[in-house]
């Protein structure tokens, strides 16, 4: 059974476990590197979870960490989906879909009209996951990667307002 847990700052050990597993298992999928995080102390991990307005969720499958995702507030009605990872033993079981849906629900409740993400070029399995969840590639250029040449690919999904949320119309 897949369970999702929204994290608080006191859950920093769980976040650390998931993040280090992601960076170890799939270094090609992230701009951050294991060396950037593996020596981070408690303050650093707590600080990541204390970023104002963020939403961090970890998935577990049969009691073991199976995946993670974050939502980060932006400007102009845009929120970002970040740090998505599903462990090898949980792939193909809908964990990625559940994580994305949780962040999407958070973004809608936050009043976002668009959810964006950046994906490393060549990570076609991630692109396929995002496409299945309604994201499309944009012409927007993402951040420059460490090679100094390649940029992230940006994908976006328009969001309908959350139930019970006014759109300001008459």
C-alpha positions in Angstrom: 0.0 0.0 0.0 1.3 3.4 -1.0 1.1 6.1 1.7 1.9 9.8 1.4 3.2 11.9 4.2 3.4 15.6 4.1 6.6 16.6 6.0 7.2 19.1 8.7 10.6 20.4 9.8 10.7 17.7 12.4 10.6 15.1 9.6 14.0 16.2 8.3 15.5 12.7 8.8 12.9 11.2 6.5 13.5 14.0 3.9 17.2 13.4 4.2 16.8 9.7 3.6 14.6 10.2 0.6 16.8 12.9 -0.9 20.0 11.1 -0.5 18.5 7.9 -1.9 17.3 9.9 -5.0 20.7 11.6 -5.6 22.5 8.3 -5.1 20.1 6.2 -7.3 19.4 8.7 -10.1 22.2 11.4 -10.2 21.4 12.0 -13.9 17.9 13.2 -13.0 18.9 16.1 -10.8 20.8 19.4 -11.0 21.9 18.9 -7.4 24.6 16.4 -6.7 25.1 14.0 -3.9 28.3 15.8 -2.9 26.2 19.0 -2.4 24.0 17.3 0.2 25.6 14.2 1.7 27.4 16.1 4.4 24.6 18.5 5.3 23.9 18.7 9.0 20.5 18.9 10.7 20.3 22.6 10.2 20.6 22.3 6.5 18.0 19.6 6.2 15.6 21.5 8.4 16.2 24.7 6.5 15.1 23.0 3.3 11.8 22.0 4.9 11.4 25.5 6.5 11.4 27.4 3.2 8.2 29.5 3.4 5.2 28.2 1.7 6.8 25.0 0.4 5.1 21.6 0.3 7.2 18.5 0.8 5.8 14.9 0.6 7.3 11.5 0.8 5.7 8.3 -0.4 6.2 5.0 1.3 5.4 1.5 0.0 5.0 -1.3 2.5 6.7 0.8 5.1 9.7 1.8 3.1 10.5 5.1 1.4 9.4 4.9 -2.2 9.5 8.4 -3.5 9.4 12.2 -2.9 8.3 15.5 -4.4 8.1 19.1 -3.5 6.0 22.1 -4.4 7.5 25.6 -4.3 5.4 28.8 -4.5 6.2 31.2 -7.3 4.9 34.5 -8.6 2.0 35.4 -10.9 0.0 32.3 -10.1 2.8 29.8 -10.9 4.0 27.1 -8.5 6.8 24.7 -9.2 7.0 20.9 -8.9 10.5 19.9 -7.8 12.6 17.0 -6.6 10.4 14.3 -8.0 11.8 10.8 -7.5 10.4 7.3 -7.3 12.6 4.5 -6.1 13.3 1.6 -8.5 11.1 -0.9 -6.5 8.1 1.4 -6.7 8.3 2.4 -10.4 5.2 1.4 -12.4 3.0 1.3 -9.4 1.5 4.8 -9.6 3.7 6.4 -6.9 4.9 9.1 -9.3 1.3 9.9 -10.2 0.2 10.1 -6.6 3.1 12.4 -5.7 2.4 14.7 -8.6 -1.3 14.8 -7.8 -0.5 15.7 -4.2 1.6 18.7 -5.3 -0.9 19.7 -7.9 -3.7 19.7 -5.2 -1.5 21.9 -2.9 -0.8 24.3 -5.9 -4.5 24.6 -6.6 -5.3 25.3 -3.0 -2.5 27.9 -3.0 -4.3 29.7 -5.8 -1.9 28.7 -8.6 -3.1 28.7 -12.2 0.0 27.0 -13.5 2.3 24.2 -12.3 5.7 24.2 -13.8 8.7 21.9 -13.6 12.2 21.6 -15.1 13.6 18.3 -16.3 17.1 17.4 -17.3 17.4 16.7 -21.1 17.6 13.0 -21.8 15.4 12.0 -18.8 12.7 10.7 -21.1 11.1 8.5 -18.4 10.4 11.6 -16.3 9.1 13.5 -19.4 6.7 10.6 -20.1 5.5 10.6 -16.5 4.9 14.4 -16.6 3.1 14.1 -20.0 0.8 11.4 -18.6 0.0 13.9 -15.9 -1.0 16.7 -18.3 2.3 18.6 -18.6 3.5 19.9 -21.9 6.9 21.1 -23.0 7.2 24.9 -23.3 9.6 27.2 -25.2 10.9 28.5 -21.9 14.6 27.9 -21.2 15.4 26.4 -17.8 18.5 26.9 -15.7 21.9 26.3 -17.2 23.4 23.0 -16.2 26.9 22.5 -14.8 28.3 21.7 -18.3 27.8 25.4 -19.1 26.0 24.6 -22.4 22.8 22.6 -21.7 19.7 24.0 -20.1 16.8 22.3 -18.4 13.6 21.6 -20.3 10.6 23.4 -18.8 7.2 21.8 -18.8 3.9 23.3 -17.6 0.3 22.4 -16.8 -2.6 24.8 -16.5 -4.6 24.3 -13.3 -8.3 24.8 -12.7 -9.2 26.5 -9.4 -9.6 24.3 -6.4 -13.2 23.4 -5.4 -14.8 26.1 -3.3 -12.2 28.7 -4.4 -13.5 31.8 -6.0 -12.2 32.8 -9.4 -13.2 36.4 -8.9 -16.0 36.2 -11.6 -19.6 37.2 -11.2 
